[in-house]
């Protein structure tokens, strides 16, 4: 519990310091998309062991389908250098992950962990328009 | 050698003509006695100060001749007066013309308003770096979709510049309008269609800092500063995106690549009026 809280606090401070220059400071380098204009993914703590995985995406136009096709919460023990997949989220179960006929979509899924690990989330952004489909991988941190 | 007091007493008894003769004789010596010369001059000065001014006949004739010449030329002050009168008349005419050219609201306000206006004009002439009349922002548009976007922003607490007041007439249809809430911000998005093309305006109001990224395939982003705000123009494949932040507001506009049109749209966000 204590270790979990410490990790959250450290990552929160780091994320705030890194993001202070501007809300839109994270202009991606040479990774254009015909479907996505902007994306934002992050972890939001709810309590000592629970947090939300948030994503927000703005498309280049109205998409037939827009959101996330998959979210994976990964964890890493302090004694390890390797991340492991702990939990998977799909739109078939978490219907809030996809919206229809939208320009922008924002949603979250909730995860309960422990203070024995540090956490991050893999978020696969998704857009579909007509016969075209796009996927964009992003990592969410605190 | 006589002392100074005795010399003074002896010299004061002599008439001016004799003192003058002594002075001339002393000054012609190879080595004049300076003390004697000074004493004679001092006594002569005192003697002249007490005497009334008496003109000689020659002096009287010269004075009469001068007076006659002044009367023939007229009042010696007349040229000065003529010049002063002409100058005053010119100034009056210029002031009258200036008053007639003043803005109506200034001239109708009275002399103090005129003085205040003149001071302000002088400040502008001699202090070019100073700001002129304060500019105020007021959102005005004929496009109902843009008005709706602005009104929604105001409902969420932001009434500053963020929404363009103009977009190309072809995008006359508001096809999409969404409000998305996430944990740290609310995003208001609007889509305007022109046939198969779409213009997207998305504005996010943040409670706290949140990481965010924009997609582009060109490594370089162009910068465009308007009214002090830096906008980044990104090439994102077949689309162009303009993105900027102001306080806790992050905005972006996306349309198919017409960068000049995008710039014109951006300029209309900051239309200000002088009050």
Interface residues (C-beta under 8 A of the other chain):
Chain A: X15 X16 X18 X19 X20 X22 X23 X24 X25 X26 X27 X28 X29 X30 X31 X32 X33 X34 X36 X37 X38 X39 X40 X41 X42 X44 X52 X54 X56 X58 X59 X60 X61 X62 X101 X102 X103 X104 X105 X106 X107 X108 X136 X141
Chain B: X175 X176 X178 X180 X181 X182 X183 X184 X185 X187 X189 X190 X191 X198 X200 X202 X204 X206 X209 X210 X211 X212 X213 X214 X215 X216 X217 X218 X219 X221 X232 X234 X235 X236 X237 X238 X239 X241 X243 X244 X245 X248 X250 X252 X254
